[in-house]
Amino acid sequence: MPSVSFHTLGCKLNFAETGTIAGQFKAHNFEVVPFGNSADVVVLNTCTVTEEADRKCRQAIRKALRANNEACVIVTGCFAQLRPEQIASIPGVDVVLGANEKFDVFRYIDAFSKKEKTQVDVSCIDDVTEFGPAISASERTRAFLKVQDGCDYACSFCTIPKARGKSRSAFVSDLVAQAEKIALGGYKEIILSGVNIGLFGQERGEDLLQLLRSLDAVTGIDRFRISSCEPNLLTDEMIDFVGVSRSFMPHFHLPLQSGDDFVLGKMRRRYLTADYRTRVERILSLMPDAAIGADVIVGFPAEGDGQFDNTYSFIESLPVSYLHVFTYSERPETVAVDRLDAMGGTFVEKRVRTERNRRLRLLSEKKKGAFYSRFEGQERPVLWEREQSGQHMTGFTDNHIRVESTFDQSRTGLVELVQLGKINANGHVEIPQMIGLPIL
């Protein structure tokens, strides 16, 4: 039986799409083996959000070839769509597939073998209107369901619209059917993924709130989460609905990117800090225990010392639970690079970017620790993961607190009411052994 391995870089959407590609290989009688093991075919699904993502892509290709230098190496995803010539020039790459081609691997490749010349199939993404469905579900507890793709925004630092095309969505009825199928597979939680989920359905008169209401009625799925939503697209009605819904968890992820209004303007974001604070306060007024995460970019060209200080102070004053901190990377063909003079005329030094990243990561740890500690001694529902780490298993509470307990096979995949303990050395909240109460 031929074998295939997969390696995914980037967002939850990429993981969902990799899951769909893996399903095609399984249907063609390929055995899926862990990445890094010897395999006949290796598929790399790439990201190009940062320079670091590009570096990791090249690193993954080298790792795949070390495991088997005769493997057929296929590279797809955003990096492949934007820079196919760069990838094709890497020794060992056999096939480069663009965004339109990645879901049809067996159409574009006639033989999975080493090639003398790299095969490149990358078409223009600009006018694509079709939606490619995707589901990723690896360990029978949580599944990622792709609901939207592409983006109609034009943030000055971002290449994703060029890599993904215009916003397009699945039909609500199709997503409900997919969620019902996921439930039949024994999964307990679905995470809704997309590039800009808040734009869901706008091309045909549907909207995200309609999708949330429809999914909430799906039996068999205990939990839904929205992977991320732009603060200007998260409406009062959506927040209100999550606050009373059966299955949507009190957990939101709102990209912030900067806590300075001048920088937000240069980034071409569609909100100000006051708007962001209003969203956070609205959520917590209805769901006081909700977890709220934020994305932040440090070192954007318009970010001087004063602007960064504003960002730090703004985040410090916000009741958010954790941060995802990114260091700005110069992306070719973005406004921030092509019109540097309009941004402020100079790039921020790399060492300064690194230091700002470090400071915000420390702030994130402080906020996360304070959030976790708030709930010590309280009871929360936990979904236990099926994966085992040594003698322990982990899971998430409804409000996204990572917990840890002694491994017990009989409890994996269950939602249990447990009492939260202290934070351990792993940064997880300890759960005393065998106190969980199954929630029926």
Secondary structure, DSSP 8 states (H G I E B T S, - for coil): --EEEEEE-S-HHHHHHHHHHHHHHHHTT-EE--TTS--SEEEEEE--SSHHHHHHHHHHHHHHHHH-TTSEEEEEEHHHHH-HHHHHTSTTEEEEE-TTTGGGHHHH-S--S--SS-EEE----TT-------EE-SSSSEEEEE-EE------TT--HHHHH-S-EE--HHHHHHHHHHHHHTT--EEEEE-SSGGGTTTTTT--HHHHHHHHHT-TT--EEEE----TTT--HHHHHHHHH-SSB-SEEE---B-S-HHHHHHHT-S--HHHHHHHHHHHHHH-TT-EEEEEEEE--TT--HHHHHHHHHHHHHS---EEEEEE----TTSHHHHTHHHHTSS---HHHHHHHHHHHHHHHHHHHHHHHHHTTT-EEEEEEEEEEETTEEEEEETT--EEEEE--GGGTT-EEEEE---B-TTS-EE--TT--EE--
